[in-house]
């Protein structure tokens, strides 16, 4: 069975990525948003690795390899790996969303050509509209 502690190291990278995201959200500028995006990329990669490792761990669990033959322990191990698979999937989705939004903001893709309003944050953190008015 694969015991790598993937839940711990993936969680640490994910939390670090989240910290960069919170900092970029509180004081938005392109550099901080780029850093949040660059921190989210390894987080997503670690999440994919965790997903694979936990699926392999759950699939390769053999109760005959353990010293005690306890069915409740077997069920607990499979449940643990299954819940880590679910958490890894959620981690992957969240990091992909973070990468997408950071990319869109950095490369100014949130301009709405039909209404002439840009949803880009100003340096003060308020939503700024392209025709000069500030959103309420």
N, C-alpha and C positions, 0 to 999 in steps of 0.2 A: 504494500500500500504506500502511496505517495504522501509523505508528511512534510510539507514545505512551509507551513505557516502562511499560506497565500492570503488568508483572510486578514492577517496582521499587516503584511507589507503592502498589499493592495489598498487596504484601508488607510494606511499612513500616506501613501501617494495621493489617494483620492481626497483626503482631508487637506493636504498641502495644495492641491489644485483648487479646492473650494476656498481656501484662504485667499489665494490669488484672485479668484473670482469675486469674493466679497470686497477686497481692496479695490479692484477695478470698478465694481459697482458703486462704491461709496465716493470715489474720486475719479470719475471716468475721464481718461484721456487715451489716445491711441497706444501709447507705450505700455500702460498698465493693462489695457485690454489685450495687447499682443502677448504680454507675459502670462496672462490668464489662459490664453489660447495655447501657448507653448507648454504650460504646465498641464493642461488638460490632455494633450496628445500622449505623453507617457502614461497618464492615468488610464486612458482608454486602452493602451497597449497592455498595461498590467492587468486590466480588467479582462481582456480577451485571454491572456495567459491563465489568469485565475479561473476563468470559466472552463477552459480545457483541462486544467489540472484537477479541478473539483469533479468534473464529469468522469475523468479517468479514475480518480480515487473512489468515487461512488460505485463505478462499474467494476473495479478490480478488487473490491473488498471481499475477502474470503474469510468467513468465520472460523474455518478450520485452522487458520494461521495463528489464531489467538490461543492463549493458555487456557482460558476459561471458556466454556461453552454456554454462554449466557445469551438467550435470544433477545432480551431487552437491551443489552449492550449492542448487539448487532443492529437492532432497529434504531438505536440512538445514533450510531455512527453513520448509517445511511441517511437518516433524517438530517444530521449535521451537514453532511456533504451536499445533500439536496438543497438545504436552505442556503448554503454558500453559493451554489450554482445560481439560485434565484437572485441573491444579492449581487453576484458578479454581472448578471444580465442587466439588472437595474443600474449598476455602476456604468456599464457600457452605454446604455441609453442616455443617462444623464450627461456623461462626458461628450457624447456625440452632439447632444443639444447645445452644450456649452461651446464646443468648438464651432458649431454652425453659427451661433449668434455672435461669437467673438469675430469670426471671419467676416460676417455680414457687416458688423459695425466698423471694423478696421478698414475694409475696402468699400465702405459707404454704399452698401447695396440696399439700404432701407429707404432710399429716396423713392417717393411715390410720384411718378411723372404725371399721373392723371390729376391729382389734386394740387400739385405743386408744394406739398408739405413734406419736409424731411423729418424723420423721427430720430435724429441724432442728438445725443446728449451734449449739452453745453459743458463748459468747464466747471460751472457751479453745480452741476448735477441735476439741473432742471431740464425737462424736455424743451427743446428749442424748435420752433417752427420756422421754416425757411422764409416766410413773409414777415418775420421780425417780431411776432407776438410770442409770448411765453404761455405754455399750457397751464391751465389752472390746477 
